[in-house]
């Protein structure tokens, strides 16, 4: 897969919103031309997912449902990205 193809797949899956576009930009920036792009992307997404889940949990425990829901929406975007590159 080329870098442009990779970007298109991700943009089609999660683009069109601020966080999705941020994720696409990050993954495209770190695209590995040697063919390890999927593993590199998965590793970066795993890190994002862990961070987002931690923040979601923290906000829920503190009773801030609005912020927790924002994190949950970001989690859904990251999970869509993972499916798109799987």
VEXNU-820744 format. One record per residue (C-alpha): residue number from 1; residue in three letters; x, y, z. Coordinates in nm, 2 decimals, padded with zeros to 4 digits. Example, Ala and Ser with C-alpha at 12.3 -4.5 7.8 and 13.67 -1.06 7.14 Angstrom:
2
<panu resi="1" resn="ALA" px="01.23" py="-00.45" pz="00.78"/>
<panu resi="2" resn="SER" px="01.37" py="-00.11" pz="00.71"/>
***
This chain:
86
<panu resi="1" resn="UNK" px="00.00" py="00.00" pz="00.00"/>
<panu resi="2" resn="UNK" px="00.13" py="00.34" pz="-00.08"/>
<panu resi="3" resn="UNK" px="00.12" py="00.64" pz="00.15"/>
<panu resi="4" resn="UNK" px="-00.16" py="00.80" pz="-00.05"/>
<panu resi="5" resn="UNK" px="-00.36" py="00.48" pz="-00.05"/>
<panu resi="6" resn="UNK" px="-00.31" py="00.45" pz="00.32"/>
<panu resi="7" resn="UNK" px="-00.42" py="00.81" pz="00.37"/>
<panu resi="8" resn="UNK" px="-00.73" py="00.75" pz="00.16"/>
<panu resi="9" resn="UNK" px="-00.83" py="00.44" pz="00.35"/>
<panu resi="10" resn="UNK" px="-00.80" py="00.62" pz="00.68"/>
<panu resi="11" resn="UNK" px="-00.97" py="00.93" pz="00.56"/>
<panu resi="12" resn="UNK" px="-01.26" py="00.73" pz="00.43"/>
<panu resi="13" resn="UNK" px="-01.29" py="00.55" pz="00.76"/>
<panu resi="14" resn="UNK" px="-01.25" py="00.83" pz="01.01"/>
<panu resi="15" resn="UNK" px="-01.19" py="01.16" pz="00.84"/>
<panu resi="16" resn="UNK" px="-01.43" py="01.46" pz="00.83"/>
<panu resi="17" resn="UNK" px="-01.40" py="01.55" pz="01.20"/>
<panu resi="18" resn="UNK" px="-01.13" py="01.72" pz="01.40"/>
<panu resi="19" resn="UNK" px="-01.01" py="01.42" pz="01.59"/>
<panu resi="20" resn="UNK" px="-01.03" py="01.18" pz="01.30"/>
<panu resi="21" resn="UNK" px="-00.83" py="01.42" pz="01.09"/>
<panu resi="22" resn="UNK" px="-00.57" py="01.45" pz="01.36"/>
<panu resi="23" resn="UNK" px="-00.54" py="01.07" pz="01.38"/>
<panu resi="24" resn="UNK" px="-00.51" py="01.04" pz="01.00"/>
<panu resi="25" resn="UNK" px="-00.24" py="01.31" pz="01.00"/>
<panu resi="26" resn="UNK" px="-00.04" py="01.14" pz="01.27"/>
<panu resi="27" resn="UNK" px="-00.05" py="00.80" pz="01.11"/>
<panu resi="28" resn="UNK" px="00.03" py="00.93" pz="00.76"/>
<panu resi="29" resn="UNK" px="00.32" py="01.13" pz="00.91"/>
<panu resi="30" resn="UNK" px="00.46" py="00.81" pz="01.06"/>
<panu resi="31" resn="UNK" px="00.39" py="00.59" pz="00.75"/>
<panu resi="32" resn="UNK" px="00.66" py="00.34" pz="00.71"/>
<panu resi="33" resn="UNK" px="00.76" py="00.29" pz="00.35"/>
<panu resi="34" resn="UNK" px="00.93" py="-00.04" pz="00.42"/>
<panu resi="35" resn="UNK" px="00.60" py="-00.22" pz="00.45"/>
<panu resi="36" resn="UNK" px="00.57" py="-00.20" pz="00.83"/>
<panu resi="37" resn="UNK" px="00.31" py="00.08" pz="00.81"/>
<panu resi="38" resn="UNK" px="00.03" py="-00.14" pz="00.94"/>
<panu resi="39" resn="UNK" px="00.22" py="-00.25" pz="01.25"/>
<panu resi="40" resn="UNK" px="00.35" py="00.11" pz="01.31"/>
<panu resi="41" resn="UNK" px="00.00" py="00.24" pz="01.28"/>
<panu resi="42" resn="UNK" px="-00.14" py="-00.03" pz="01.51"/>
<panu resi="43" resn="UNK" px="00.12" py="00.05" pz="01.77"/>
<panu resi="44" resn="UNK" px="00.04" py="00.42" pz="01.76"/>
<panu resi="45" resn="UNK" px="-00.33" py="00.35" pz="01.78"/>
<panu resi="46" resn="UNK" px="-00.29" py="00.11" pz="02.07"/>
<panu resi="47" resn="UNK" px="-00.11" py="00.39" pz="02.26"/>
<panu resi="48" resn="UNK" px="-00.39" py="00.64" pz="02.18"/>
<panu resi="49" resn="UNK" px="-00.65" py="00.39" pz="02.28"/>
<panu resi="50" resn="UNK" px="-00.49" py="00.32" pz="02.62"/>
<panu resi="51" resn="UNK" px="-00.46" py="00.69" pz="02.69"/>
<panu resi="52" resn="UNK" px="-00.82" py="00.77" pz="02.59"/>
<panu resi="53" resn="UNK" px="-00.96" py="00.48" pz="02.79"/>
<panu resi="54" resn="UNK" px="-00.77" py="00.60" pz="03.09"/>
<panu resi="55" resn="UNK" px="-00.91" py="00.95" pz="03.06"/>
<panu resi="56" resn="UNK" px="-01.26" py="00.82" pz="03.00"/>
<panu resi="57" resn="UNK" px="-01.24" py="00.62" pz="03.32"/>
<panu resi="58" resn="UNK" px="-01.10" py="00.91" pz="03.52"/>
<panu resi="59" resn="UNK" px="-01.38" py="01.14" pz="03.40"/>
<panu resi="60" resn="UNK" px="-01.65" py="00.89" pz="03.48"/>
<panu resi="61" resn="UNK" px="-01.50" py="00.83" pz="03.82"/>
<panu resi="62" resn="UNK" px="-01.51" py="01.21" pz="03.88"/>
<panu resi="63" resn="UNK" px="-01.87" py="01.23" pz="03.77"/>
<panu resi="64" resn="UNK" px="-01.80" py="01.43" pz="03.45"/>
<panu resi="65" resn="UNK" px="-02.01" py="01.24" pz="03.20"/>
<panu resi="66" resn="UNK" px="-01.97" py="01.50" pz="02.93"/>
<panu resi="67" resn="UNK" px="-01.59" py="01.47" pz="02.92"/>
<panu resi="68" resn="UNK" px="-01.61" py="01.09" pz="02.95"/>
<panu resi="69" resn="UNK" px="-01.85" py="01.09" pz="02.65"/>
<panu resi="70" resn="UNK" px="-01.60" py="01.30" pz="02.45"/>
<panu resi="71" resn="UNK" px="-01.33" py="01.04" pz="02.52"/>
<panu resi="72" resn="UNK" px="-01.57" py="00.76" pz="02.43"/>
<panu resi="73" resn="UNK" px="-01.63" py="00.92" pz="02.10"/>
<panu resi="74" resn="UNK" px="-01.26" py="00.95" pz="02.03"/>
<panu resi="75" resn="UNK" px="-01.22" py="00.58" pz="02.13"/>
<panu resi="76" resn="UNK" px="-01.48" py="00.49" pz="01.87"/>
<panu resi="77" resn="UNK" px="-01.28" py="00.68" pz="01.61"/>
<panu resi="78" resn="UNK" px="-00.96" py="00.50" pz="01.70"/>
<panu resi="79" resn="UNK" px="-01.13" py="00.16" pz="01.69"/>
<panu resi="80" resn="UNK" px="-01.26" py="00.24" pz="01.34"/>
<panu resi="81" resn="UNK" px="-00.91" py="00.33" pz="01.23"/>
<panu resi="82" resn="UNK" px="-00.78" py="00.00" pz="01.36"/>
<panu resi="83" resn="UNK" px="-01.04" py="-00.19" pz="01.17"/>
<panu resi="84" resn="UNK" px="-00.96" py="00.01" pz="00.85"/>
<panu resi="85" resn="UNK" px="-00.59" py="-00.09" pz="00.86"/>
<panu resi="86" resn="UNK" px="-00.64" py="-00.45" pz="00.98"/>
***
